[in-house]
Amino acid sequence: MTDSEFVDKTIAFVRKELEGAEGGHDWFHTQRVFRNTLLIAKDEEVDILIVSLGALLHDIADPKFHDGDEDAGPKKADAFMREIDVPQPVRTHVVQIIRNISFKKSLENNKKPFKSGELHVVRDADRLDAIGAIGIARAFNFGGYKNRKLYDPEIAPRVKMSKAEYQKSDGPTLNHFYEKLLLLKDRMHTETGKKLAEKRHAFMLEFLEEFYREWNGTA
């Protein structure tokens, strides 16, 4: 099977699996991450098949929707890739990308975290979809899904949470900007990711300024 055939089969699989998924983690999110991945990869020396499959499968079973099970995604992705006979080295690398892509993974005190150019490309692509206009929409969509407050002036953001604290966090959606979204610009690895993140980060800052003006009745 050719690389393009592996990708086509994976696209079909992911689209079917994510039917009815929460709007911020559905097929359209995966599609955007896939597109961002290909854009970033143009300027990086990476294996295109690995980054393509990593992007397409990165949210195939997000722990947030599987009782916090961090093995659900890697296992499901690995089983699918075995089924279509993806070569073992590619399969292993893609599984590592899925295991290490999330923001909460960076909150672990892991002395030897997994690193690769391919992971950096896919992770930057995923993080880009968490900021800017789309990031704002996704944040409030998920907040609504969890029935969280938009904002509460009496509940301060928790900016130095452990992984366990982050996973249990249920604060207002606006706090999520300070706890994660505004931190992502400085955590990009690729030059393309950094450049694109600057614009999206600035847009979020403008949004927050307008939000507070409207909240306080000064605009």
C-alpha positions as CSV (number, residue, x, y, z in Angstrom):
1,M,0.0,0.0,0.0
2,T,1.3,3.5,-0.9
3,D,1.6,6.3,1.6
4,S,-1.3,8.2,0.1
5,E,-3.5,5.0,0.4
6,F,-2.6,4.8,4.1
7,V,-3.6,8.4,4.5
8,D,-6.9,8.0,2.6
9,K,-7.9,5.0,4.6
10,T,-7.1,6.8,7.8
11,I,-9.1,9.8,6.8
12,A,-12.1,7.6,6.1
13,F,-11.7,5.8,9.5
14,V,-11.3,9.0,11.5
15,R,-14.3,10.7,9.9
16,K,-16.5,7.8,10.8
17,E,-15.2,7.4,14.3
18,L,-15.6,11.1,15.2
19,E,-19.2,11.3,14.0
20,G,-21.2,13.1,16.7
21,A,-18.1,14.1,18.6
22,E,-18.0,17.3,20.7
23,G,-17.6,20.3,18.4
24,G,-14.1,21.2,19.5
25,H,-12.7,17.7,19.1
26,D,-14.6,16.5,16.0
27,W,-13.5,15.6,12.5
28,F,-13.3,19.3,11.5
29,H,-10.8,19.9,14.3
30,T,-8.7,16.9,13.1
31,Q,-9.0,18.1,9.5
32,R,-7.7,21.6,10.5
33,V,-4.8,20.0,12.5
34,F,-4.0,17.8,9.5
35,R,-3.9,20.9,7.2
36,N,-1.7,22.8,9.7
37,T,0.6,19.8,9.9
38,L,1.2,19.7,6.2
39,L,1.7,23.5,6.1
40,I,4.3,23.4,8.9
41,A,6.0,20.2,7.5
42,K,6.9,22.0,4.3
43,D,9.7,23.8,6.1
44,E,10.8,20.8,8.4
45,E,12.8,17.7,7.7
46,V,10.2,15.1,8.8
47,D,8.6,12.0,7.6
48,I,5.3,13.1,5.9
49,L,3.6,9.8,6.5
50,I,4.3,9.8,10.2
51,V,3.1,13.4,10.7
52,S,0.1,12.8,8.5
53,L,-1.0,9.8,10.5
54,G,-0.1,11.4,13.8
55,A,-2.3,14.4,12.9
56,L,-5.2,12.4,11.7
57,L,-5.2,10.0,14.7
58,H,-4.1,12.4,17.5
59,D,-7.7,12.7,18.9
60,I,-9.2,9.4,17.9
61,A,-10.0,8.7,21.5
62,D,-9.3,11.8,23.6
63,P,-9.0,10.9,27.3
64,K,-11.5,13.8,28.2
65,F,-14.2,11.7,26.6
66,H,-13.0,8.3,27.7
67,D,-13.0,8.6,31.6
68,G,-9.5,10.0,31.5
69,D,-8.0,6.9,30.0
70,E,-4.8,8.0,28.4
71,D,-4.2,4.6,26.7
72,A,-7.5,4.7,24.8
73,G,-6.2,6.8,21.9
74,P,-2.9,5.1,21.4
75,K,-4.5,1.6,21.6
76,K,-7.2,2.5,19.2
77,A,-4.8,4.1,16.7
78,D,-2.3,1.2,17.0
79,A,-5.1,-1.3,16.3
80,F,-6.3,0.5,13.3
81,M,-2.8,0.9,11.8
82,R,-2.1,-2.8,12.4
83,E,-5.3,-3.5,10.5
84,I,-4.2,-1.7,7.4
85,D,-0.6,-2.9,7.7
86,V,1.2,0.4,8.5
87,P,4.9,-0.5,8.9
88,Q,5.9,-1.1,12.5
89,P,8.4,1.8,12.8
90,V,5.8,4.3,11.5
91,R,3.2,2.8,13.8
92,T,5.4,3.1,16.9
93,H,6.3,6.7,16.1
94,V,2.7,7.7,15.6
95,V,1.6,6.1,18.9
96,Q,4.4,8.1,20.6
97,I,3.0,11.3,19.0
98,I,-0.5,10.6,20.3
99,R,0.9,9.8,23.8
100,N,2.9,13.1,24.0
101,I,0.9,15.7,22.1
102,S,-1.4,17.0,24.9
103,F,-0.7,20.2,26.9
104,K,-1.2,18.3,30.1
105,K,1.7,16.0,29.2
106,S,4.0,19.0,29.5
107,L,2.9,19.4,33.1
108,E,4.5,16.1,34.1
109,N,7.8,16.0,35.8
110,N,9.3,13.7,33.2
111,K,13.0,13.9,33.0
112,K,13.2,12.1,29.7
113,P,10.2,13.2,27.6
114,F,9.8,11.8,24.1
115,K,11.0,14.2,21.5
116,S,11.0,14.1,17.7
117,G,10.7,16.6,14.8
118,E,7.5,14.8,13.8
119,L,6.0,15.3,17.3
120,H,6.9,19.0,17.2
121,V,5.2,19.5,13.9
122,V,2.0,17.8,14.9
123,R,1.9,19.3,18.3
124,D,2.4,22.8,16.9
125,A,-0.4,22.2,14.5
126,D,-2.7,21.0,17.3
127,R,-1.8,24.0,19.5
128,L,-2.5,26.4,16.7
129,D,-6.1,25.1,16.6
130,A,-6.3,25.9,20.3
131,I,-5.6,29.6,19.9
132,G,-6.9,32.5,17.8
133,A,-10.5,32.7,16.6
134,I,-10.9,29.0,16.3
135,G,-9.4,28.5,19.7
136,I,-11.8,31.0,21.3
137,A,-14.7,29.2,19.7
138,R,-13.5,25.8,20.8
139,A,-12.9,26.9,24.4
140,F,-16.4,28.3,24.8
141,N,-18.0,25.3,23.0
142,F,-16.3,22.9,25.4
143,G,-17.2,25.1,28.4
144,G,-20.8,25.0,27.3
145,Y,-20.5,21.2,26.8
146,K,-19.4,21.0,30.5
147,N,-21.9,23.6,31.7
148,R,-19.1,25.9,33.0
149,K,-19.5,29.6,33.7
150,L,-18.3,32.0,31.0
151,Y,-16.4,34.1,33.7
152,D,-16.5,34.7,37.4
153,P,-14.4,37.6,38.7
154,E,-14.2,35.9,42.1
155,I,-12.6,32.7,40.7
156,A,-8.9,33.4,39.8
157,P,-7.1,31.4,37.1
158,R,-4.7,28.7,38.4
159,V,-1.6,29.2,36.3
160,K,0.8,26.7,37.9
161,M,-1.2,23.5,38.1
162,S,0.1,20.0,38.2
163,K,-1.1,17.5,35.6
164,A,-3.6,16.0,38.1
165,E,-4.9,19.5,39.1
166,Y,-5.2,20.5,35.4
167,Q,-7.2,17.3,34.6
168,K,-9.7,18.1,37.4
169,S,-10.0,21.8,36.8
170,D,-13.6,22.9,36.2
171,G,-13.2,26.7,36.4
172,P,-14.9,29.3,34.2
173,T,-14.0,29.2,30.5
174,L,-12.2,32.5,30.6
175,N,-9.7,31.1,33.1
176,H,-8.7,28.6,30.5
177,F,-7.1,31.4,28.5
178,Y,-4.6,32.1,31.3
179,E,-4.2,28.5,32.3
180,K,-3.4,27.2,28.8
181,L,-4.3,29.2,25.7
182,L,-2.1,32.3,26.3
183,L,0.9,30.0,27.2
184,L,1.0,28.2,23.9
185,K,2.6,30.9,21.8
186,D,5.9,30.5,23.7
187,R,5.7,26.7,23.5
188,M,5.9,26.3,19.8
189,H,8.9,24.5,18.3
190,T,8.8,25.2,14.6
191,E,9.4,28.5,12.9
192,T,6.1,28.3,11.0
193,G,4.3,27.4,14.2
194,K,5.8,30.4,16.0
195,K,5.0,32.8,13.2
196,L,1.3,31.7,13.0
197,A,0.9,31.7,16.7
198,E,1.9,35.3,17.1
199,K,-1.1,36.5,15.1
200,R,-3.5,34.2,16.8
201,H,-2.2,35.1,20.2
202,A,-2.6,38.8,19.5
203,F,-6.2,38.1,18.5
204,M,-7.0,36.4,21.8
205,L,-5.6,39.4,23.7
206,E,-7.8,41.8,21.7
207,F,-10.8,39.5,22.5
208,L,-10.1,39.5,26.2
209,E,-9.8,43.3,26.3
210,E,-13.2,43.6,24.6
211,F,-14.7,40.9,26.8
212,Y,-13.8,42.8,30.0
213,R,-15.0,46.1,28.6
214,E,-18.4,44.6,27.8
215,W,-18.5,42.6,31.1
216,N,-17.8,45.8,33.1
217,G,-20.2,48.0,31.0
218,T,-17.5,50.3,29.8
219,A,-18.0,49.6,26.1
